[in-house]
């Protein structure tokens, strides 16, 4: 069995530079999360989805991948996210 080694942030919204809203952005929240955690965060924009078959790939729309201590990476549809999969043993 494979599990995704990342937090999924569905309905990810980019910061709106013209907004008068003075609250936190999703990007700021993710940066705060990374102050304490070393887990990648995958921001899926509206209409984006993941397909897991032999690997893991992005479809529909673009997404952003956040990793602790690194700049966010823009991902295009079709991006291979297999490095976010980890094998687990499901013994019983």
PyMOL Python script that loads the backbone (N, CA, C, O; Angstrom):
from pymol import cmd

cmd.read_pdbstr("""\
ATOM      1  N   UNK A   1       0.844  -1.163   0.000  1.00  0.00           N
ATOM      2  CA  UNK A   1       0.000   0.000   0.000  1.00  0.00           C
ATOM      3  C   UNK A   1       0.899   1.239   0.000  1.00  0.00           C
ATOM      4  O   UNK A   1       1.988   1.221   0.575  1.00  0.00           O
ATOM      5  N   UNK A   2       0.443   2.309  -0.643  1.00  0.00           N
ATOM      6  CA  UNK A   2       1.177   3.565  -0.663  1.00  0.00           C
ATOM      7  C   UNK A   2       0.367   4.636   0.055  1.00  0.00           C
ATOM      8  O   UNK A   2      -0.856   4.698  -0.066  1.00  0.00           O
ATOM      9  N   UNK A   3       1.058   5.458   0.787  1.00  0.00           N
ATOM     10  CA  UNK A   3       0.453   6.614   1.437  1.00  0.00           C
ATOM     11  C   UNK A   3       1.162   7.868   0.935  1.00  0.00           C
ATOM     12  O   UNK A   3       2.312   7.806   0.501  1.00  0.00           O
ATOM     13  N   UNK A   4       0.478   8.992   0.994  1.00  0.00           N
ATOM     14  CA  UNK A   4       1.069  10.266   0.588  1.00  0.00           C
ATOM     15  C   UNK A   4       1.762  10.876   1.803  1.00  0.00           C
ATOM     16  O   UNK A   4       1.148  11.048   2.856  1.00  0.00           O
ATOM     17  N   UNK A   5       3.040  11.200   1.652  1.00  0.00           N
ATOM     18  CA  UNK A   5       3.829  11.826   2.715  1.00  0.00           C
ATOM     19  C   UNK A   5       3.745  13.340   2.603  1.00  0.00           C
ATOM     20  O   UNK A   5       4.773  14.004   2.473  1.00  0.00           O
ATOM     21  N   UNK A   6       2.562  13.888   2.649  1.00  0.00           N
ATOM     22  CA  UNK A   6       2.389  15.337   2.554  1.00  0.00           C
ATOM     23  C   UNK A   6       1.031  15.703   3.115  1.00  0.00           C
ATOM     24  O   UNK A   6       0.113  14.883   3.140  1.00  0.00           O
ATOM     25  N   UNK A   7       0.912  16.926   3.559  1.00  0.00           N
ATOM     26  CA  UNK A   7      -0.397  17.471   3.907  1.00  0.00           C
ATOM     27  C   UNK A   7      -1.004  18.004   2.615  1.00  0.00           C
ATOM     28  O   UNK A   7      -0.327  18.671   1.833  1.00  0.00           O
ATOM     29  N   UNK A   8      -2.260  17.714   2.398  1.00  0.00           N
ATOM     30  CA  UNK A   8      -2.964  18.202   1.222  1.00  0.00           C
ATOM     31  C   UNK A   8      -3.798  19.408   1.640  1.00  0.00           C
ATOM     32  O   UNK A   8      -4.609  19.315   2.562  1.00  0.00           O
ATOM     33  N   UNK A   9      -3.604  20.525   0.973  1.00  0.00           N
ATOM     34  CA  UNK A   9      -4.370  21.744   1.234  1.00  0.00           C
ATOM     35  C   UNK A   9      -5.308  21.963   0.044  1.00  0.00           C
ATOM     36  O   UNK A   9      -4.939  22.640  -0.916  1.00  0.00           O
ATOM     37  N   UNK A  10      -6.532  21.387   0.101  1.00  0.00           N
ATOM     38  CA  UNK A  10      -7.460  21.536  -1.021  1.00  0.00           C
ATOM     39  C   UNK A  10      -8.007  22.953  -1.100  1.00  0.00           C
ATOM     40  O   UNK A  10      -8.047  23.661  -0.094  1.00  0.00           O
ATOM     41  N   UNK A  11      -8.423  23.365  -2.271  1.00  0.00           N
ATOM     42  CA  UNK A  11      -9.000  24.698  -2.497  1.00  0.00           C
ATOM     43  C   UNK A  11      -7.991  25.801  -2.159  1.00  0.00           C
ATOM     44  O   UNK A  11      -8.369  26.875  -1.691  1.00  0.00           O
ATOM     45  N   UNK A  12      -6.705  25.523  -2.402  1.00  0.00           N
ATOM     46  CA  UNK A  12      -5.651  26.501  -2.111  1.00  0.00           C
ATOM     47  C   UNK A  12      -5.900  27.779  -2.895  1.00  0.00           C
ATOM     48  O   UNK A  12      -6.170  27.743  -4.096  1.00  0.00           O
ATOM     49  N   UNK A  13      -5.806  28.917  -2.198  1.00  0.00           N
ATOM     50  CA  UNK A  13      -5.953  30.233  -2.834  1.00  0.00           C
ATOM     51  C   UNK A  13      -4.650  30.996  -2.728  1.00  0.00           C
ATOM     52  O   UNK A  13      -4.026  31.042  -1.668  1.00  0.00           O
ATOM     53  N   UNK A  14      -4.244  31.597  -3.842  1.00  0.00           N
ATOM     54  CA  UNK A  14      -3.059  32.449  -3.831  1.00  0.00           C
ATOM     55  C   UNK A  14      -3.391  33.759  -3.135  1.00  0.00           C
ATOM     56  O   UNK A  14      -4.547  34.184  -3.136  1.00  0.00           O
ATOM     57  N   UNK A  15      -2.381  34.411  -2.534  1.00  0.00           N
ATOM     58  CA  UNK A  15      -2.624  35.725  -1.946  1.00  0.00           C
ATOM     59  C   UNK A  15      -3.102  36.715  -3.006  1.00  0.00           C
ATOM     60  O   UNK A  15      -2.591  36.717  -4.126  1.00  0.00           O
ATOM     61  N   UNK A  16      -4.068  37.546  -2.666  1.00  0.00           N
ATOM     62  CA  UNK A  16      -4.590  38.569  -3.571  1.00  0.00           C
ATOM     63  C   UNK A  16      -3.959  39.900  -3.183  1.00  0.00           C
ATOM     64  O   UNK A  16      -4.333  40.480  -2.164  1.00  0.00           O
ATOM     65  N   UNK A  17      -3.000  40.401  -3.983  1.00  0.00           N
ATOM     66  CA  UNK A  17      -2.302  41.635  -3.618  1.00  0.00           C
ATOM     67  C   UNK A  17      -3.230  42.848  -3.545  1.00  0.00           C
ATOM     68  O   UNK A  17      -2.892  43.834  -2.889  1.00  0.00           O
ATOM     69  N   UNK A  18      -4.386  42.799  -4.200  1.00  0.00           N
ATOM     70  CA  UNK A  18      -5.316  43.925  -4.178  1.00  0.00           C
ATOM     71  C   UNK A  18      -6.348  43.839  -3.065  1.00  0.00           C
ATOM     72  O   UNK A  18      -7.194  44.723  -2.925  1.00  0.00           O
ATOM     73  N   UNK A  19      -6.277  42.778  -2.277  1.00  0.00           N
ATOM     74  CA  UNK A  19      -7.272  42.588  -1.224  1.00  0.00           C
ATOM     75  C   UNK A  19      -7.001  43.499  -0.033  1.00  0.00           C
ATOM     76  O   UNK A  19      -5.851  43.773   0.311  1.00  0.00           O
ATOM     77  N   UNK A  20      -8.078  43.961   0.583  1.00  0.00           N
ATOM     78  CA  UNK A  20      -7.959  44.781   1.796  1.00  0.00           C
ATOM     79  C   UNK A  20      -8.053  43.918   3.047  1.00  0.00           C
ATOM     80  O   UNK A  20      -7.950  44.422   4.166  1.00  0.00           O
ATOM     81  N   UNK A  21      -8.252  42.606   2.852  1.00  0.00           N
ATOM     82  CA  UNK A  21      -8.319  41.670   3.976  1.00  0.00           C
ATOM     83  C   UNK A  21      -6.964  41.647   4.661  1.00  0.00           C
ATOM     84  O   UNK A  21      -5.943  41.446   4.004  1.00  0.00           O
ATOM     85  N   UNK A  22      -6.940  41.845   5.948  1.00  0.00           N
ATOM     86  CA  UNK A  22      -5.669  41.926   6.668  1.00  0.00           C
ATOM     87  C   UNK A  22      -5.356  40.640   7.430  1.00  0.00           C
ATOM     88  O   UNK A  22      -4.448  40.622   8.261  1.00  0.00           O
ATOM     89  N   UNK A  23      -6.091  39.570   7.158  1.00  0.00           N
ATOM     90  CA  UNK A  23      -5.838  38.300   7.830  1.00  0.00           C
ATOM     91  C   UNK A  23      -4.693  37.540   7.183  1.00  0.00           C
ATOM     92  O   UNK A  23      -4.051  38.011   6.244  1.00  0.00           O
ATOM     93  N   UNK A  24      -4.460  36.356   7.712  1.00  0.00           N
ATOM     94  CA  UNK A  24      -3.387  35.516   7.194  1.00  0.00           C
ATOM     95  C   UNK A  24      -3.759  34.924   5.840  1.00  0.00           C
ATOM     96  O   UNK A  24      -4.928  34.648   5.569  1.00  0.00           O
ATOM     97  N   UNK A  25      -2.766  34.737   5.009  1.00  0.00           N
ATOM     98  CA  UNK A  25      -2.963  34.023   3.745  1.00  0.00           C
ATOM     99  C   UNK A  25      -2.687  32.543   3.994  1.00  0.00           C
ATOM    100  O   UNK A  25      -2.112  32.179   5.020  1.00  0.00           O
ATOM    101  N   UNK A  26      -3.092  31.701   3.065  1.00  0.00           N
ATOM    102  CA  UNK A  26      -2.781  30.267   3.182  1.00  0.00           C
ATOM    103  C   UNK A  26      -1.263  30.077   3.186  1.00  0.00           C
ATOM    104  O   UNK A  26      -0.737  29.241   3.919  1.00  0.00           O
ATOM    105  N   UNK A  27      -0.568  30.862   2.360  1.00  0.00           N
ATOM    106  CA  UNK A  27       0.893  30.744   2.307  1.00  0.00           C
ATOM    107  C   UNK A  27       1.516  31.066   3.670  1.00  0.00           C
ATOM    108  O   UNK A  27       2.458  30.399   4.097  1.00  0.00           O
ATOM    109  N   UNK A  28       0.985  32.091   4.351  1.00  0.00           N
ATOM    110  CA  UNK A  28       1.496  32.437   5.683  1.00  0.00           C
ATOM    111  C   UNK A  28       1.215  31.316   6.681  1.00  0.00           C
ATOM    112  O   UNK A  28       2.064  30.994   7.511  1.00  0.00           O
ATOM    113  N   UNK A  29       0.029  30.725   6.600  1.00  0.00           N
ATOM    114  CA  UNK A  29      -0.324  29.615   7.496  1.00  0.00           C
ATOM    115  C   UNK A  29       0.597  28.427   7.275  1.00  0.00           C
ATOM    116  O   UNK A  29       1.031  27.784   8.231  1.00  0.00           O
ATOM    117  N   UNK A  30       0.893  28.136   6.018  1.00  0.00           N
ATOM    118  CA  UNK A  30       1.777  27.011   5.699  1.00  0.00           C
ATOM    119  C   UNK A  30       3.179  27.294   6.215  1.00  0.00           C
ATOM    120  O   UNK A  30       3.843  26.387   6.717  1.00  0.00           O
ATOM    121  N   UNK A  31       3.645  28.538   6.101  1.00  0.00           N
ATOM    122  CA  UNK A  31       4.958  28.909   6.637  1.00  0.00           C
ATOM    123  C   UNK A  31       4.991  28.705   8.154  1.00  0.00           C
ATOM    124  O   UNK A  31       5.993  28.237   8.696  1.00  0.00           O
ATOM    125  N   UNK A  32       3.899  29.054   8.837  1.00  0.00           N
ATOM    126  CA  UNK A  32       3.821  28.827  10.287  1.00  0.00           C
ATOM    127  C   UNK A  32       3.859  27.330  10.600  1.00  0.00           C
ATOM    128  O   UNK A  32       4.532  26.909  11.540  1.00  0.00           O
ATOM    129  N   UNK A  33       3.142  26.534   9.820  1.00  0.00           N
ATOM    130  CA  UNK A  33       3.156  25.086   9.992  1.00  0.00           C
ATOM    131  C   UNK A  33       4.585  24.554   9.872  1.00  0.00           C
ATOM    132  O   UNK A  33       4.996  23.686  10.642  1.00  0.00           O
ATOM    133  N   UNK A  34       5.349  25.085   8.890  1.00  0.00           N
ATOM    134  CA  UNK A  34       6.712  24.612   8.667  1.00  0.00           C
ATOM    135  C   UNK A  34       7.696  25.082   9.731  1.00  0.00           C
ATOM    136  O   UNK A  34       8.829  24.604   9.765  1.00  0.00           O
ATOM    137  N   UNK A  35       7.297  25.997  10.593  1.00  0.00           N
ATOM    138  CA  UNK A  35       8.163  26.357  11.717  1.00  0.00           C
ATOM    139  C   UNK A  35       8.334  25.176  12.672  1.00  0.00           C
ATOM    140  O   UNK A  35       9.361  25.055  13.340  1.00  0.00           O
ATOM    141  N   UNK A  36       7.330  24.313  12.732  1.00  0.00           N
ATOM    142  CA  UNK A  36       7.346  23.183  13.662  1.00  0.00           C
ATOM    143  C   UNK A  36       7.362  21.818  12.984  1.00  0.00           C
ATOM    144  O   UNK A  36       7.626  20.808  13.638  1.00  0.00           O
ATOM    145  N   UNK A  37       7.085  21.774  11.687  1.00  0.00           N
ATOM    146  CA  UNK A  37       6.920  20.496  10.986  1.00  0.00           C
ATOM    147  C   UNK A  37       7.755  20.445   9.715  1.00  0.00           C
ATOM    148  O   UNK A  37       7.968  21.464   9.057  1.00  0.00           O
ATOM    149  N   UNK A  38       8.219  19.259   9.381  1.00  0.00           N
ATOM    150  CA  UNK A  38       9.027  19.066   8.178  1.00  0.00           C
ATOM    151  C   UNK A  38       8.272  18.240   7.136  1.00  0.00           C
ATOM    152  O   UNK A  38       8.878  17.486   6.374  1.00  0.00           O
ATOM    153  N   UNK A  39       6.961  18.387   7.111  1.00  0.00           N
ATOM    154  CA  UNK A  39       6.107  17.640   6.190  1.00  0.00           C
ATOM    155  C   UNK A  39       5.778  18.538   4.994  1.00  0.00           C
ATOM    156  O   UNK A  39       5.332  19.669   5.188  1.00  0.00           O
ATOM    157  N   UNK A  40       5.988  18.062   3.764  1.00  0.00           N
ATOM    158  CA  UNK A  40       5.603  18.876   2.602  1.00  0.00           C
ATOM    159  C   UNK A  40       4.097  19.172   2.625  1.00  0.00           C
ATOM    160  O   UNK A  40       3.307  18.393   3.158  1.00  0.00           O
ATOM    161  N   UNK A  41       3.723  20.307   2.040  1.00  0.00           N
ATOM    162  CA  UNK A  41       2.311  20.679   1.910  1.00  0.00           C
ATOM    163  C   UNK A  41       2.038  20.904   0.425  1.00  0.00           C
ATOM    164  O   UNK A  41       2.742  21.657  -0.248  1.00  0.00           O
ATOM    165  N   UNK A  42       1.005  20.237  -0.064  1.00  0.00           N
ATOM    166  CA  UNK A  42       0.620  20.369  -1.462  1.00  0.00           C
ATOM    167  C   UNK A  42      -0.658  21.188  -1.530  1.00  0.00           C
ATOM    168  O   UNK A  42      -1.722  20.730  -1.113  1.00  0.00           O
ATOM    169  N   UNK A  43      -0.550  22.405  -2.057  1.00  0.00           N
ATOM    170  CA  UNK A  43      -1.698  23.295  -2.208  1.00  0.00           C
ATOM    171  C   UNK A  43      -2.382  23.035  -3.537  1.00  0.00           C
ATOM    172  O   UNK A  43      -1.873  23.422  -4.589  1.00  0.00           O
ATOM    173  N   UNK A  44      -3.530  22.383  -3.492  1.00  0.00           N
ATOM    174  CA  UNK A  44      -4.285  22.073  -4.707  1.00  0.00           C
ATOM    175  C   UNK A  44      -5.270  23.195  -4.998  1.00  0.00           C
ATOM    176  O   UNK A  44      -6.182  23.445  -4.209  1.00  0.00           O
ATOM    177  N   UNK A  45      -5.091  23.866  -6.116  1.00  0.00           N
ATOM    178  CA  UNK A  45      -6.026  24.912  -6.513  1.00  0.00           C
ATOM    179  C   UNK A  45      -7.354  24.286  -6.949  1.00  0.00           C
ATOM    180  O   UNK A  45      -7.421  23.095  -7.253  1.00  0.00           O
ATOM    181  N   UNK A  46      -8.401  25.103  -6.973  1.00  0.00           N
ATOM    182  CA  UNK A  46      -9.715  24.628  -7.388  1.00  0.00           C
ATOM    183  C   UNK A  46      -9.615  23.943  -8.751  1.00  0.00           C
ATOM    184  O   UNK A  46      -9.055  24.505  -9.692  1.00  0.00           O
ATOM    185  N   UNK A  47     -10.152  22.746  -8.854  1.00  0.00           N
ATOM    186  CA  UNK A  47     -10.120  22.001 -10.110  1.00  0.00           C
ATOM    187  C   UNK A  47      -8.928  21.078 -10.253  1.00  0.00           C
ATOM    188  O   UNK A  47      -8.838  20.340 -11.234  1.00  0.00           O
ATOM    189  N   UNK A  48      -8.002  21.101  -9.291  1.00  0.00           N
ATOM    190  CA  UNK A  48      -6.839  20.208  -9.335  1.00  0.00           C
ATOM    191  C   UNK A  48      -7.178  18.905  -8.616  1.00  0.00           C
ATOM    192  O   UNK A  48      -7.928  18.899  -7.640  1.00  0.00           O
ATOM    193  N   UNK A  49      -6.623  17.815  -9.105  1.00  0.00           N
ATOM    194  CA  UNK A  49      -6.821  16.520  -8.453  1.00  0.00           C
ATOM    195  C   UNK A  49      -5.606  15.639  -8.679  1.00  0.00           C
ATOM    196  O   UNK A  49      -4.797  15.877  -9.576  1.00  0.00           O
ATOM    197  N   UNK A  50      -5.499  14.622  -7.846  1.00  0.00           N
ATOM    198  CA  UNK A  50      -4.362  13.703  -7.895  1.00  0.00           C
ATOM    199  C   UNK A  50      -4.809  12.343  -8.390  1.00  0.00           C
ATOM    200  O   UNK A  50      -5.905  11.883  -8.071  1.00  0.00           O
ATOM    201  N   UNK A  51      -3.954  11.701  -9.173  1.00  0.00           N
ATOM    202  CA  UNK A  51      -4.199  10.348  -9.637  1.00  0.00           C
ATOM    203  C   UNK A  51      -3.067   9.473  -9.126  1.00  0.00           C
ATOM    204  O   UNK A  51      -1.892   9.744  -9.374  1.00  0.00           O
ATOM    205  N   UNK A  52      -3.438   8.421  -8.408  1.00  0.00           N
ATOM    206  CA  UNK A  52      -2.430   7.472  -7.931  1.00  0.00           C
ATOM    207  C   UNK A  52      -2.634   6.162  -8.665  1.00  0.00           C
ATOM    208  O   UNK A  52      -3.660   5.496  -8.525  1.00  0.00           O
ATOM    209  N   UNK A  53      -1.639   5.816  -9.443  1.00  0.00           N
ATOM    210  CA  UNK A  53      -1.600   4.494 -10.069  1.00  0.00           C
ATOM    211  C   UNK A  53      -0.215   3.936  -9.730  1.00  0.00           C
ATOM    212  O   UNK A  53       0.064   3.698  -8.555  1.00  0.00           O
ATOM    213  N   UNK A  54       0.636   3.726 -10.690  1.00  0.00           N
ATOM    214  CA  UNK A  54       1.995   3.279 -10.380  1.00  0.00           C
ATOM    215  C   UNK A  54       2.783   4.381  -9.680  1.00  0.00           C
ATOM    216  O   UNK A  54       3.763   4.107  -8.987  1.00  0.00           O
ATOM    217  N   UNK A  55       2.355   5.623  -9.863  1.00  0.00           N
ATOM    218  CA  UNK A  55       2.991   6.771  -9.226  1.00  0.00           C
ATOM    219  C   UNK A  55       1.883   7.696  -8.728  1.00  0.00           C
ATOM    220  O   UNK A  55       0.767   7.240  -8.479  1.00  0.00           O
ATOM    221  N   UNK A  56       2.169   8.966  -8.583  1.00  0.00           N
ATOM    222  CA  UNK A  56       1.196   9.975  -8.179  1.00  0.00           C
ATOM    223  C   UNK A  56       1.391  11.166  -9.100  1.00  0.00           C
ATOM    224  O   UNK A  56       2.509  11.655  -9.262  1.00  0.00           O
ATOM    225  N   UNK A  57       0.296  11.637  -9.707  1.00  0.00           N
ATOM    226  CA  UNK A  57       0.430  12.746 -10.647  1.00  0.00           C
ATOM    227  C   UNK A  57      -0.690  13.760 -10.449  1.00  0.00           C
ATOM    228  O   UNK A  57      -1.779  13.432  -9.977  1.00  0.00           O
ATOM    229  N   UNK A  58      -0.390  15.000 -10.824  1.00  0.00           N
ATOM    230  CA  UNK A  58      -1.315  16.123 -10.711  1.00  0.00           C
ATOM    231  C   UNK A  58      -2.107  16.253 -12.008  1.00  0.00           C
ATOM    232  O   UNK A  58      -1.565  16.081 -13.100  1.00  0.00           O
ATOM    233  N   UNK A  59      -3.397  16.560 -11.872  1.00  0.00           N
ATOM    234  CA  UNK A  59      -4.257  16.727 -13.041  1.00  0.00           C
ATOM    235  C   UNK A  59      -5.196  17.903 -12.831  1.00  0.00           C
ATOM    236  O   UNK A  59      -5.407  18.351 -11.704  1.00  0.00           O
ATOM    237  N   UNK A  60      -5.756  18.397 -13.927  1.00  0.00           N
ATOM    238  CA  UNK A  60      -6.768  19.452 -13.876  1.00  0.00           C
ATOM    239  C   UNK A  60      -6.197  20.848 -13.886  1.00  0.00           C
ATOM    240  O   UNK A  60      -6.235  21.528 -14.911  1.00  0.00           O
ATOM    241  N   UNK A  61      -5.670  21.281 -12.767  1.00  0.00           N
ATOM    242  CA  UNK A  61      -5.132  22.634 -12.601  1.00  0.00           C
ATOM    243  C   UNK A  61      -3.731  22.573 -12.011  1.00  0.00           C
ATOM    244  O   UNK A  61      -3.217  21.500 -11.693  1.00  0.00           O
ATOM    245  N   UNK A  62      -3.131  23.737 -11.872  1.00  0.00           N
ATOM    246  CA  UNK A  62      -1.810  23.829 -11.261  1.00  0.00           C
ATOM    247  C   UNK A  62      -1.924  23.698  -9.745  1.00  0.00           C
ATOM    248  O   UNK A  62      -3.014  23.773  -9.176  1.00  0.00           O
ATOM    249  N   UNK A  63      -0.784  23.502  -9.113  1.00  0.00           N
ATOM    250  CA  UNK A  63      -0.711  23.379  -7.660  1.00  0.00           C
ATOM    251  C   UNK A  63       0.610  23.979  -7.198  1.00  0.00           C
ATOM    252  O   UNK A  63       1.489  24.276  -8.007  1.00  0.00           O
ATOM    253  N   UNK A  64       0.737  24.152  -5.884  1.00  0.00           N
ATOM    254  CA  UNK A  64       2.004  24.626  -5.302  1.00  0.00           C
ATOM    255  C   UNK A  64       2.468  23.626  -4.272  1.00  0.00           C
ATOM    256  O   UNK A  64       1.685  23.146  -3.453  1.00  0.00           O
ATOM    257  N   UNK A  65       3.752  23.316  -4.320  1.00  0.00           N
ATOM    258  CA  UNK A  65       4.343  22.402  -3.353  1.00  0.00           C
ATOM    259  C   UNK A  65       5.251  23.207  -2.429  1.00  0.00           C
ATOM    260  O   UNK A  65       6.173  23.888  -2.877  1.00  0.00           O
ATOM    261  N   UNK A  66       4.974  23.114  -1.146  1.00  0.00           N
ATOM    262  CA  UNK A  66       5.729  23.821  -0.117  1.00  0.00           C
ATOM    263  C   UNK A  66       6.555  22.812   0.672  1.00  0.00           C
ATOM    264  O   UNK A  66       6.042  21.790   1.127  1.00  0.00           O
ATOM    265  N   UNK A  67       7.836  23.115   0.826  1.00  0.00           N
ATOM    266  CA  UNK A  67       8.724  22.296   1.657  1.00  0.00           C
ATOM    267  C   UNK A  67       9.436  23.228   2.623  1.00  0.00           C
ATOM    268  O   UNK A  67       9.796  24.352   2.276  1.00  0.00           O
ATOM    269  N   UNK A  68       9.627  22.747   3.825  1.00  0.00           N
ATOM    270  CA  UNK A  68      10.273  23.534   4.881  1.00  0.00           C
ATOM    271  C   UNK A  68      11.637  24.041   4.417  1.00  0.00           C
ATOM    272  O   UNK A  68      12.466  23.267   3.938  1.00  0.00           O
ATOM    273  N   UNK A  69      11.863  25.348   4.563  1.00  0.00           N
ATOM    274  CA  UNK A  69      13.148  25.941   4.234  1.00  0.00           C
ATOM    275  C   UNK A  69      13.388  26.174   2.755  1.00  0.00           C
ATOM    276  O   UNK A  69      14.489  26.564   2.368  1.00  0.00           O
ATOM    277  N   UNK A  70      12.368  25.940   1.905  1.00  0.00           N
ATOM    278  CA  UNK A  70      12.526  26.118   0.462  1.00  0.00           C
ATOM    279  C   UNK A  70      11.436  27.036  -0.077  1.00  0.00           C
ATOM    280  O   UNK A  70      10.386  27.203   0.544  1.00  0.00           O
ATOM    281  N   UNK A  71      11.694  27.623  -1.230  1.00  0.00           N
ATOM    282  CA  UNK A  71      10.677  28.417  -1.909  1.00  0.00           C
ATOM    283  C   UNK A  71       9.601  27.485  -2.466  1.00  0.00           C
ATOM    284  O   UNK A  71       9.917  26.372  -2.887  1.00  0.00           O
ATOM    285  N   UNK A  72       8.331  27.919  -2.477  1.00  0.00           N
ATOM    286  CA  UNK A  72       7.280  27.083  -3.064  1.00  0.00           C
ATOM    287  C   UNK A  72       7.568  26.812  -4.547  1.00  0.00           C
ATOM    288  O   UNK A  72       8.158  27.642  -5.239  1.00  0.00           O
ATOM    289  N   UNK A  73       7.143  25.648  -5.011  1.00  0.00           N
ATOM    290  CA  UNK A  73       7.342  25.240  -6.400  1.00  0.00           C
ATOM    291  C   UNK A  73       5.980  25.158  -7.084  1.00  0.00           C
ATOM    292  O   UNK A  73       5.059  24.522  -6.572  1.00  0.00           O
ATOM    293  N   UNK A  74       5.859  25.804  -8.241  1.00  0.00           N
ATOM    294  CA  UNK A  74       4.640  25.720  -9.048  1.00  0.00           C
ATOM    295  C   UNK A  74       4.664  24.409  -9.818  1.00  0.00           C
ATOM    296  O   UNK A  74       5.674  24.053 -10.425  1.00  0.00           O
ATOM    297  N   UNK A  75       3.563  23.705  -9.790  1.00  0.00           N
ATOM    298  CA  UNK A  75       3.455  22.426 -10.489  1.00  0.00           C
ATOM    299  C   UNK A  75       2.393  22.527 -11.566  1.00  0.00           C
ATOM    300  O   UNK A  75       1.304  23.048 -11.329  1.00  0.00           O
ATOM    301  N   UNK A  76       2.711  22.029 -12.745  1.00  0.00           N
ATOM    302  CA  UNK A  76       1.772  22.021 -13.866  1.00  0.00           C
ATOM    303  C   UNK A  76       1.029  20.692 -13.895  1.00  0.00           C
ATOM    304  O   UNK A  76       1.521  19.690 -13.377  1.00  0.00           O
ATOM    305  N   UNK A  77      -0.167  20.684 -14.507  1.00  0.00           N
ATOM    306  CA  UNK A  77      -0.862  19.406 -14.676  1.00  0.00           C
ATOM    307  C   UNK A  77       0.068  18.403 -15.361  1.00  0.00           C
ATOM    308  O   UNK A  77       0.793  18.746 -16.295  1.00  0.00           O
ATOM    309  N   UNK A  78       0.032  17.177 -14.885  1.00  0.00           N
ATOM    310  CA  UNK A  78       0.909  16.130 -15.393  1.00  0.00           C
ATOM    311  C   UNK A  78       2.162  15.943 -14.563  1.00  0.00           C
ATOM    312  O   UNK A  78       2.913  14.992 -14.782  1.00  0.00           O
ATOM    313  N   UNK A  79       2.402  16.850 -13.598  1.00  0.00           N
ATOM    314  CA  UNK A  79       3.604  16.745 -12.765  1.00  0.00           C
ATOM    315  C   UNK A  79       3.616  15.417 -12.016  1.00  0.00           C
ATOM    316  O   UNK A  79       2.597  14.983 -11.478  1.00  0.00           O
ATOM    317  N   UNK A  80       4.782  14.784 -11.991  1.00  0.00           N
ATOM    318  CA  UNK A  80       4.972  13.523 -11.274  1.00  0.00           C
ATOM    319  C   UNK A  80       5.279  13.840  -9.814  1.00  0.00           C
ATOM    320  O   UNK A  80       6.264  14.512  -9.509  1.00  0.00           O
ATOM    321  N   UNK A  81       4.435  13.354  -8.926  1.00  0.00           N
ATOM    322  CA  UNK A  81       4.610  13.580  -7.492  1.00  0.00           C
ATOM    323  C   UNK A  81       4.941  12.276  -6.768  1.00  0.00           C
ATOM    324  O   UNK A  81       4.688  12.137  -5.571  1.00  0.00           O
ATOM    325  N   UNK A  82       5.500  11.342  -7.495  1.00  0.00           N
ATOM    326  CA  UNK A  82       5.835  10.040  -6.924  1.00  0.00           C
ATOM    327  C   UNK A  82       6.759  10.120  -5.725  1.00  0.00           C
ATOM    328  O   UNK A  82       6.739   9.231  -4.875  1.00  0.00           O
ATOM    329  N   UNK A  83       7.572  11.171  -5.637  1.00  0.00           N
ATOM    330  CA  UNK A  83       8.460  11.307  -4.485  1.00  0.00           C
ATOM    331  C   UNK A  83       7.689  11.573  -3.195  1.00  0.00           C
ATOM    332  O   UNK A  83       8.268  11.500  -2.112  1.00  0.00           O
ATOM    333  N   UNK A  84       6.387  11.883  -3.290  1.00  0.00           N
ATOM    334  CA  UNK A  84       5.570  12.087  -2.092  1.00  0.00           C
ATOM    335  C   UNK A  84       4.918  10.797  -1.609  1.00  0.00           C
ATOM    336  O   UNK A  84       4.242  10.789  -0.581  1.00  0.00           O
ATOM    337  N   UNK A  85       5.120   9.700  -2.351  1.00  0.00           N
ATOM    338  CA  UNK A  85       4.562   8.412  -1.937  1.00  0.00           C
ATOM    339  C   UNK A  85       5.545   7.663  -1.064  1.00  0.00           C
ATOM    340  O   UNK A  85       6.756   7.750  -1.267  1.00  0.00           O
ATOM    341  N   UNK A  86       5.039   6.940  -0.109  1.00  0.00           N
ATOM    342  CA  UNK A  86       5.851   6.091   0.721  1.00  0.00           C
ATOM    343  C   UNK A  86       5.160   4.726   0.822  1.00  0.00           C
ATOM    344  O   UNK A  86       3.935   4.649   0.917  1.00  0.00           O
ATOM    345  N   UNK A  87       5.925   3.697   0.803  1.00  0.00           N
ATOM    346  CA  UNK A  87       5.359   2.354   0.942  1.00  0.00           C
ATOM    347  C   UNK A  87       5.139   2.059   2.404  1.00  0.00           C
ATOM    348  O   UNK A  87       5.954   2.403   3.260  1.00  0.00           O
ATOM    349  N   UNK A  88       4.029   1.418   2.672  1.00  0.00           N
ATOM    350  CA  UNK A  88       3.738   0.970   4.027  1.00  0.00           C
ATOM    351  C   UNK A  88       3.376  -0.497   3.968  1.00  0.00           C
ATOM    352  O   UNK A  88       2.882  -0.986   2.952  1.00  0.00           O
ATOM    353  N   UNK A  89       3.620  -1.187   5.045  1.00  0.00           N
ATOM    354  CA  UNK A  89       3.193  -2.587   5.088  1.00  0.00           C
ATOM    355  C   UNK A  89       1.906  -2.648   5.869  1.00  0.00           C
ATOM    356  O   UNK A  89       1.808  -2.097   6.965  1.00  0.00           O
ATOM    357  N   UNK A  90       0.939  -3.303   5.319  1.00  0.00           N
ATOM    358  CA  UNK A  90      -0.354  -3.418   5.972  1.00  0.00           C
ATOM    359  C   UNK A  90      -0.540  -4.813   6.532  1.00  0.00           C
ATOM    360  O   UNK A  90      -1.435  -5.544   6.108  1.00  0.00           O
ATOM    361  N   UNK A  91       0.298  -5.182   7.478  1.00  0.00           N
ATOM    362  CA  UNK A  91       0.213  -6.517   8.048  1.00  0.00           C
ATOM    363  C   UNK A  91      -0.979  -6.687   8.957  1.00  0.00           C
ATOM    364  O   UNK A  91      -1.461  -5.722   9.550  1.00  0.00           O
ATOM    365  N   UNK A  92      -1.455  -7.909   9.068  1.00  0.00           N
ATOM    366  CA  UNK A  92      -2.524  -8.191  10.023  1.00  0.00           C
ATOM    367  C   UNK A  92      -2.259  -9.506  10.703  1.00  0.00           C
ATOM    368  O   UNK A  92      -3.045  -9.932  11.550  1.00  0.00           O
TER     369      UNK A  92
END
""", "prot")
cmd.dss("prot")
cmd.show_as("cartoon", "prot")
cmd.util.cbc("prot")
cmd.orient("prot")
